[in-house]
Amino acid sequence: MSATRRQILARTGASVAGIAFSGALSELFAGTAAALGHSPTGYGPLVPDPAGLLDLPEGFRYKVLSREGEPLSYGQGLVPGNHDGMTALPGRRGRLHLVRNHENRATARLGVPTVEGLTYDPAAKGGCTTLTLDGRNNVLEQRVGVAGTAVNCAGGPTPWGTWLTCEETEDKAGTNGYTKDHGFIFEVDPNDPHRTGAVPLTAMGRFQHEAIAVDPESGIVYETEDAFQKPFGLFYRFLPEKPLGGTGSLRAGGALEAMRVPGVPDLSVIQETGARFDGVEWVPVPDPQAVQTPIRLQDFGPKGITHAQKLEGCYWGGRAVYFVSSFARTRDGSAATHFGQVWKYEPHRRRLTLVVVFGPDTDIQLPGESPDNICLAPTGGLMVCEDGDGAQHVYGLSRRGKVYAVARNAQNIGTPEAPEWGEFAGVAFAPDGRTMYVNCYTPGTTFAVTGPWC
């Protein structure tokens, strides 16, 4: 069961944070540098930033790559706000592309500019922007990747070097001023956004998407649903007609299925790390387009389907897909309460295992609950963006069961008397492992963090 934090950390310098979770951490790092037996256990206290932007351990430095309101390249307009999920993809001639989501709703103050050939619904203000960097993290250009989408939260990279951006909404045409249905996945090619355009991958389902992960062997795409109200979201898999076919292959269609864990209608009731369920079933989705009824409310037969609250981060590691339930609360309608879970599904065994349970915190200033975006670090650890109350951190989890602060948002968007800090999102590493990239959601800021990553 989850363990309560046992160390009290200074507000200005969290180091190793003691026990903030329980579980088999080695499960999370399959296929990374952790296989070499190396995993850091912390980089020391966080040092307050005199500029009031980002607190980091001593020896680390940040560079602001992009802030909302700055000009985009080619006269496309201004950098949108609400920076969310992001990935780092290798480009041509030694360059690097960051593909960044903007979780903008119809009322957003600073939406993604509409660009001819890249806009799905001119009434929608979400989408993606791309940043192209040289080898020294200098921004060579930043431009629109896709526009006219809505509430682009997270997504995931593909094995062929593109980004799948997910709409976290089910709004249909005529709602909130939209002219087209929303709730889809769109593909963004950072080398040439016009190559992918603004085409919804409708066969992958219309629901409140959060994140995806692609099995690099089979091409199956796993998808999480972050539904806000009960019944909560489902965990899906998409079986493409043309798996691993490169850019555009997902447009060929495929079959969408939802996960059923026999005897478990709500994953929140599972509290013991290591709990394992064999014989996981995949049930065809009756109506992937949700023409009349949201998918999670559709009839999956007398055995029902398995739900979970706040299904968010999703990634592939080793031979398994991992997905995050950020939290569950009985007051919201969940069957049980928890402060964050990481689940592992092994397709070749049809086995689901609960590998990590987070929190609870004893101090909302400290990390340790409500995990959101997650990435595997080249150093053999896990980096987690915190999306909870109080101060917001990026924190690492070591294989030895230590959680340590890597960064803290110092941009106060509240008042001196009642401070507030925007969440972190989109943590990702450069392919060479020398730079960590991360977004501050509000005010929209993209950082490059360098230092003694080891």
Solvent accessible surface area in square Angstrom, and as a share of the most:
residue,aa,sasa,rsa
1,M,140,0.62
2,S,45,0.29
3,A,31,0.24
4,T,68,0.39
5,R,8,0.03
6,R,179,0.65
7,Q,81,0.36
8,I,139,0.71
9,L,23,0.11
10,A,65,0.50
11,R,147,0.54
12,T,83,0.48
13,G,16,0.15
14,A,1,0.01
15,S,37,0.24
16,V,43,0.25
17,A,0,0.00
18,G,3,0.03
19,I,53,0.27
20,A,1,0.00
21,F,7,0.03
22,S,26,0.17
23,G,32,0.31
24,A,49,0.38
25,L,9,0.05
26,S,63,0.41
27,E,52,0.23
28,L,0,0.00
29,F,4,0.01
30,A,41,0.32
31,G,73,0.71
32,T,26,0.15
33,A,34,0.26
34,A,1,0.01
35,A,85,0.66
36,L,155,0.77
37,G,60,0.58
38,H,88,0.39
39,S,23,0.15
40,P,9,0.06
41,T,54,0.32
42,G,26,0.25
43,Y,33,0.13
44,G,22,0.21
45,P,81,0.51
46,L,3,0.02
47,V,75,0.43
48,P,74,0.47
49,D,25,0.13
50,P,142,0.89
51,A,69,0.54
52,G,32,0.30
53,L,38,0.19
54,L,3,0.01
55,D,9,0.05
56,L,11,0.05
57,P,2,0.01
58,E,146,0.65
59,G,53,0.51
60,F,17,0.07
61,R,191,0.70
62,Y,60,0.23
63,K,81,0.35
64,V,49,0.28
65,L,12,0.06
66,S,0,0.00
67,R,76,0.28
68,E,41,0.19
69,G,34,0.32
70,E,63,0.28
71,P,99,0.62
72,L,11,0.05
73,S,28,0.18
74,Y,149,0.56
75,G,78,0.75
76,Q,37,0.16
77,G,33,0.31
78,L,83,0.41
79,V,0,0.00
80,P,0,0.00
81,G,6,0.06
82,N,42,0.22
83,H,0,0.00
84,D,6,0.03
85,G,3,0.02
86,M,11,0.05
87,T,11,0.06
88,A,14,0.11
89,L,14,0.07
90,P,93,0.59
91,G,21,0.20
92,R,142,0.52
93,R,194,0.71
94,G,68,0.66
95,R,93,0.34
96,L,18,0.09
97,H,11,0.05
98,L,0,0.00
99,V,0,0.00
100,R,0,0.00
101,N,0,0.00
102,H,0,0.00
103,E,18,0.08
104,N,1,0.01
105,R,112,0.41
106,A,26,0.20
107,T,129,0.75
108,A,14,0.11
109,R,189,0.69
110,L,31,0.15
111,G,19,0.18
112,V,6,0.03
113,P,28,0.18
114,T,80,0.47
115,V,28,0.16
116,E,163,0.73
117,G,51,0.49
118,L,2,0.01
119,T,37,0.21
120,Y,21,0.08
121,D,0,0.00
122,P,98,0.62
123,A,36,0.28
124,A,2,0.01
125,K,73,0.31
126,G,0,0.00
127,G,0,0.00
128,C,0,0.00
129,T,0,0.00
130,T,1,0.01
131,L,0,0.00
132,T,4,0.03
133,L,0,0.00
134,D,42,0.22
135,G,75,0.72
136,R,201,0.73
137,N,18,0.09
138,N,62,0.32
139,V,51,0.29
140,L,81,0.40
141,E,33,0.15
142,Q,16,0.07
143,R,43,0.16
144,V,0,0.00
145,G,0,0.00
146,V,0,0.00
147,A,0,0.00
148,G,0,0.00
149,T,0,0.00
150,A,0,0.00
151,V,6,0.03
152,N,0,0.00
153,C,11,0.06
154,A,6,0.04
155,G,7,0.07
156,G,3,0.03
157,P,66,0.41
158,T,10,0.06
159,P,70,0.44
160,W,54,0.19
161,G,27,0.26
162,T,2,0.01
163,W,8,0.03
164,L,0,0.00
165,T,0,0.00
166,C,0,0.00
167,E,0,0.00
168,E,7,0.03
169,T,11,0.06
170,E,33,0.15
171,D,36,0.19
172,K,76,0.32
173,A,52,0.40
174,G,71,0.68
175,T,57,0.33
176,N,96,0.49
177,G,57,0.54
178,Y,7,0.03
179,T,85,0.49
180,K,87,0.37
181,D,50,0.26
182,H,0,0.00
183,G,0,0.00
184,F,10,0.04
185,I,0,0.00
186,F,0,0.00
187,E,6,0.03
188,V,0,0.00
189,D,5,0.03
190,P,1,0.01
191,N,44,0.23
192,D,60,0.31
193,P,1,0.01
194,H,106,0.47
195,R,149,0.55
196,T,3,0.01
197,G,10,0.09
198,A,18,0.14
199,V,61,0.35
200,P,30,0.19
201,L,5,0.02
202,T,58,0.33
203,A,28,0.22
204,M,0,0.00
205,G,0,0.00
206,R,11,0.04
207,F,0,0.00
208,Q,15,0.07
209,H,0,0.00
210,E,0,0.00
211,A,4,0.03
212,I,1,0.01
213,A,5,0.04
214,V,10,0.06
215,D,11,0.06
216,P,65,0.41
217,E,137,0.61
218,S,45,0.29
219,G,1,0.01
220,I,29,0.15
221,V,0,0.00
222,Y,0,0.00
223,E,0,0.00
224,T,0,0.00
225,E,0,0.00
226,D,3,0.01
227,A,1,0.00
228,F,107,0.44
229,Q,135,0.60
230,K,135,0.57
231,P,38,0.24
232,F,4,0.02
233,G,0,0.00
234,L,0,0.00
235,F,2,0.01
236,Y,0,0.00
237,R,47,0.17
238,F,0,0.00
239,L,58,0.29
240,P,14,0.09
241,E,123,0.55
242,K,126,0.53
243,P,65,0.41
244,L,68,0.34
245,G,53,0.51
246,G,16,0.16
247,T,35,0.20
248,G,26,0.25
249,S,11,0.07
250,L,4,0.02
251,R,109,0.40
252,A,49,0.38
253,G,14,0.13
254,G,28,0.26
255,A,51,0.40
256,L,7,0.03
257,E,26,0.12
258,A,0,0.00
259,M,1,0.01
260,R,28,0.10
261,V,2,0.01
262,P,65,0.41
263,G,82,0.78
264,V,11,0.06
265,P,92,0.58
266,D,18,0.10
267,L,2,0.01
268,S,2,0.01
269,V,69,0.40
270,I,24,0.12
271,Q,50,0.22
272,E,92,0.41
273,T,38,0.22
274,G,52,0.50
275,A,26,0.20
276,R,139,0.51
277,F,43,0.18
278,D,77,0.40
279,G,29,0.28
280,V,0,0.00
281,E,46,0.20
282,W,32,0.11
283,V,21,0.12
284,P,92,0.58
285,V,11,0.06
286,P,76,0.48
287,D,42,0.22
288,P,37,0.23
289,Q,59,0.26
290,A,4,0.03
291,V,81,0.47
292,Q,163,0.72
293,T,51,0.29
294,P,40,0.25
295,I,0,0.00
296,R,29,0.10
297,L,95,0.47
298,Q,24,0.11
299,D,119,0.62
300,F,15,0.06
301,G,34,0.33
302,P,148,0.93
303,K,146,0.62
304,G,29,0.27
305,I,15,0.07
306,T,4,0.02
307,H,33,0.15
308,A,2,0.01
309,Q,8,0.04
310,K,39,0.17
311,L,1,0.01
312,E,5,0.02
313,G,4,0.04
314,C,16,0.10
315,Y,22,0.08
316,W,50,0.18
317,G,4,0.04
318,G,37,0.36
319,R,146,0.53
320,A,3,0.02
321,V,0,0.00
322,Y,1,0.01
323,F,0,0.00
324,V,0,0.00
325,S,1,0.01
326,S,3,0.02
327,F,30,0.13
328,A,0,0.00
329,R,77,0.28
330,T,78,0.45
331,R,188,0.69
332,D,59,0.31
333,G,23,0.22
334,S,6,0.04
335,A,61,0.47
336,A,21,0.16
337,T,63,0.37
338,H,7,0.03
339,F,69,0.29
340,G,0,0.00
341,Q,1,0.01
342,V,0,0.00
343,W,0,0.00
344,K,27,0.11
345,Y,1,0.00
346,E,13,0.06
347,P,34,0.21
348,H,87,0.39
349,R,126,0.46
350,R,121,0.44
351,R,46,0.17
352,L,0,0.00
353,T,16,0.09
354,L,0,0.00
355,V,3,0.01
356,V,0,0.00
357,V,2,0.01
358,F,0,0.00
359,G,1,0.01
360,P,37,0.23
361,D,24,0.13
362,T,75,0.44
363,D,47,0.24
364,I,97,0.49
365,Q,37,0.17
366,L,3,0.01
367,P,0,0.00
368,G,0,0.00
369,E,32,0.14
370,S,7,0.04
371,P,0,0.00
372,D,10,0.05
373,N,14,0.07
374,I,20,0.10
375,C,19,0.12
376,L,41,0.20
377,A,1,0.01
378,P,50,0.32
379,T,13,0.08
380,G,0,0.00
381,G,0,0.00
382,L,0,0.00
383,M,0,0.00
384,V,0,0.00
385,C,0,0.00
386,E,2,0.01
387,D,49,0.25
388,G,28,0.27
389,D,99,0.51
390,G,23,0.22
391,A,3,0.03
392,Q,3,0.01
393,H,1,0.01
394,V,0,0.00
395,Y,0,0.00
396,G,0,0.00
397,L,0,0.00
398,S,0,0.00
399,R,86,0.31
400,R,205,0.75
401,G,21,0.21
402,K,70,0.30
403,V,0,0.00
404,Y,1,0.00
405,A,1,0.01
406,V,1,0.00
407,A,0,0.00
408,R,22,0.08
409,N,2,0.01
410,A,26,0.20
411,Q,12,0.05
412,N,67,0.35
413,I,76,0.39
414,G,29,0.28
415,T,68,0.40
416,P,119,0.75
417,E,149,0.67
418,A,63,0.48
419,P,51,0.32
420,E,101,0.45
421,W,50,0.17
422,G,8,0.08
423,E,36,0.16
424,F,0,0.00
425,A,1,0.01
426,G,3,0.02
427,V,7,0.04
428,A,11,0.08
429,F,22,0.09
430,A,9,0.07
431,P,88,0.55
432,D,96,0.50
433,G,9,0.09
434,R,179,0.65
435,T,9,0.05
436,M,0,0.00
437,Y,3,0.01
438,V,0,0.00
439,N,0,0.00
440,C,0,0.00
441,Y,34,0.13
442,T,48,0.28
443,P,33,0.21
444,G,0,0.00
445,T,0,0.00
446,T,0,0.00
447,F,0,0.00
448,A,2,0.01
449,V,0,0.00
450,T,51,0.30
451,G,33,0.32
452,P,76,0.48
453,W,30,0.11
454,C,73,0.44
